[in-house]
Amino acid sequence: MRGFTERASRAHRTLGRALAQLQMSRRLFLGALAGLFSLSTSASAQDGASDAGSEMISTLKAFADVIVPADETPSAGDLNVHLLLIEQTRDRENYPALLAQGTAWLNQEAQRLGGTSFAGLDEADQLVIVRSAFTSEPQTLARVFADFLRQDILRLYYGQQAAWGPMMSMPPQPLGYQDVHLPPKRSA
């Protein structure tokens, strides 16, 4: 448990440093925060969100769908993982700024490719941007955003039974790995 706590603490410090190194206008930050905190998972709350909040929602949904596209199971966006990400802003100190700055970066990259927003791009262009985020230098906004959100999207997606598909009736390790404290077994 200690190793996990140290890694989580180190990851939190890395996120804080990466966000501190970035310059963001006060208006964009406050607009994004207002949009984030006014949202809930209900459709009526989504309808009343500010333009900045609505753009963030559509950008997060498109990003989540790139990470987990639909196949025989629904996409991450179909399971409202993007809205669950926004819900986490209440409990995580730097998360609102990460979402605001990361979605702004995605949209800036989309405009650089000739689009109006990340959500408005075709799948191929979205993949180009997402690949560039994951291959960016460590501790840059793009990389921190992509790494943190990929982990959160996968956790929130596979935490829902609808994501398990027709072959599974329960999570693969519902009780976790019970022998995690033991040394690895040698194969014969």
Phi, psi and omega in degrees: 000325182298318180299319179297316180298318179295318179295319179295318179295318178296319178296319179296319178295319179298315178300315180299317179295316181298318180290326180292331181285345184270143176262129178224137180293146181298321181297316179296315181297312181293323177296319179293317178297317179299318178295318181295313186283347178269358185266153167219180183279356180282151181295324182293324177292323179295321180295328183270004182290154178294166178302318179297318178294320179295320178294321178296318179299312182293325178292315178298320179297315180297318179297314179299323179290333174289320180292315179229088179284164178287143169218238174284351174245161180293159175286168177300320178295323178298331178265013177059032177299325179299324178286327176293326175299316181295323178301329182292346182296338181288333187252355186235121190304308186265000186296317178302318179293321178298314180296316182296312183288322180293317179290326175296319178297315178302316181291324176295318178295323177297318179294325177297329178273002177098004178268177177263331178203163178299317181295333181277352180283158173284167186301321181298316179291323176299318179297323177301314181293316181295319176299320180293327177295314182288340179258005177293164177300145176302150178066019170265160180305311184302314183290315180298314178301309183297314181296311181296314183290325177301313180300313182293319180298313181296318180296314182289327180290305184285354172281356180252133183300329180298338181277349186282341178082176186287344185272350185238137175253354178206162180301154183297327178228072187299333179254010183079187177270106187292339181255024184300332182279349181269154176293156180299146178279143177276137178280150184279000000 
